[in-house]
Amino acid sequence: MEVNFAAQTVTFLISLAVGAGLCLLYDVFRIVRLVFRPKGFSVFLQDILYAFLAAAVTYLLLLVRCRGEIRGYPLLGELCGFVLCRFTVSGVLYAAAVRITALCRRLKKWLIRRIFRPI
């Protein structure tokens, strides 16, 4: 089976996008942890769920783009996409989530103290 350079390049670029998507999916789990403050077992289950989702997405990527063959460049592309997203978009997104969560908690305390407690 022959694979040309153009197909490999497209597969690598798709794997970069998949890696960035997996990083953003992990950010969703991080923001849920920030908002709800789960205990240890819940965090463990979330990590297991994320690992299964990431493995399934990677498997489907290899199945569709590489005809089921394990090749190094899509895996490297996913890793590069994840790391690039983690140190750029993810940092900004998580910092915004921290500020929004802190603002909501302060608003909740203010509402309880000023409005609901006197009632």
Wavefront OBJ file of the C-alpha trace (Angstrom):
o trace
v 0.000 0.000 0.000
v 1.432 3.318 -1.051
v 0.908 6.578 0.820
v 1.884 9.810 -0.890
v 3.295 12.916 0.731
v 0.121 14.982 0.287
v -2.002 12.413 2.136
v 0.543 12.252 4.952
v 0.576 16.047 5.232
v -3.224 16.204 5.398
v -3.244 13.433 8.013
v -0.654 15.294 10.078
v -2.643 18.546 9.922
v -5.839 16.723 10.882
v -4.025 15.095 13.785
v -2.849 18.544 14.937
v -6.486 19.663 15.020
v -7.541 16.472 16.818
v -4.833 17.006 19.432
v -6.015 20.576 19.995
v -9.589 19.306 20.275
v -8.543 16.737 22.860
v -6.830 19.499 24.836
v -10.009 21.589 24.776
v -12.002 18.531 25.876
v -9.632 18.144 28.805
v -10.180 21.829 29.605
v -13.892 21.111 29.889
v -13.074 18.500 32.537
v -10.754 20.989 34.287
v -13.432 23.683 34.355
v -15.997 21.208 35.717
v -13.508 20.384 38.474
v -12.997 24.080 39.157
v -16.701 24.818 39.445
v -17.938 21.764 41.342
v -14.800 20.848 43.344
v -15.260 17.075 43.167
v -13.685 14.560 45.537
v -10.915 12.116 44.646
v -12.987 9.247 43.276
v -14.962 11.544 40.985
v -11.722 12.987 39.609
v -10.478 9.439 39.026
v -13.642 8.581 37.065
v -13.339 11.764 35.022
v -9.734 10.905 34.150
v -10.732 7.393 33.111
v -13.572 8.767 30.969
v -11.209 11.247 29.311
v -8.620 8.531 28.644
v -11.241 6.320 26.972
v -12.554 9.209 24.888
v -9.050 10.228 23.799
v -8.160 6.624 22.951
v -11.356 6.199 20.924
v -10.759 9.426 19.000
v -7.149 8.449 18.288
v -8.227 4.974 17.193
v -10.836 6.427 14.842
v -8.304 8.879 13.423
v -5.876 6.051 12.689
v -8.671 3.898 11.308
v -9.953 6.538 8.919
v -6.778 8.325 7.853
v -4.199 5.495 8.026
v -6.475 2.541 7.201
v -5.956 1.119 10.689
v -2.183 1.134 10.585
v -0.334 2.637 13.508
v 1.934 5.359 12.175
v 4.094 7.722 14.127
v 3.330 11.026 12.448
v -0.379 11.156 13.391
v 0.485 10.380 17.000
v 3.205 13.031 16.943
v 0.745 15.456 15.360
v -1.795 14.834 18.118
v 0.862 15.395 20.753
v 2.053 18.615 19.100
v -1.524 19.889 18.716
v -2.273 19.104 22.362
v 0.877 20.817 23.626
v 0.428 23.890 21.403
v -3.164 24.297 22.510
v -2.256 23.682 26.139
v 0.272 26.514 26.238
v -1.776 29.007 24.196
v -5.568 28.782 24.075
v -5.951 26.584 27.132
v -4.159 29.000 29.446
v -6.346 31.914 28.402
v -9.519 29.832 28.591
v -8.751 28.464 32.044
v -7.733 31.877 33.406
v -11.051 33.290 32.198
v -12.899 30.382 33.786
v -11.127 30.991 37.110
v -12.112 34.670 37.066
v -15.710 33.963 36.065
v -16.036 31.288 38.742
v -14.619 33.603 41.411
v -16.993 36.365 40.311
v -19.978 34.005 40.477
v -18.980 32.832 43.951
v -18.667 36.434 45.174
v -22.031 37.286 43.631
v -23.584 34.271 45.341
v -22.161 35.323 48.731
v -23.370 38.882 48.222
v -26.871 37.718 47.291
v -27.058 35.448 50.311
v -25.730 38.119 52.674
v -27.758 41.087 51.376
v -30.979 39.594 50.063
v -31.737 36.090 51.337
v -30.478 36.331 54.907
v -32.693 39.301 55.877
v -35.722 37.477 54.509
l 1 2 3 4 5 6 7 8 9 10 11 12 13 14 15 16 17 18 19 20 21 22 23 24 25 26 27 28 29 30 31 32 33 34 35 36 37 38 39 40 41 42 43 44 45 46 47 48 49 50 51 52 53 54 55 56 57 58 59 60 61 62 63 64 65 66 67 68 69 70 71 72 73 74 75 76 77 78 79 80 81 82 83 84 85 86 87 88 89 90 91 92 93 94 95 96 97 98 99 100 101 102 103 104 105 106 107 108 109 110 111 112 113 114 115 116 117 118 119
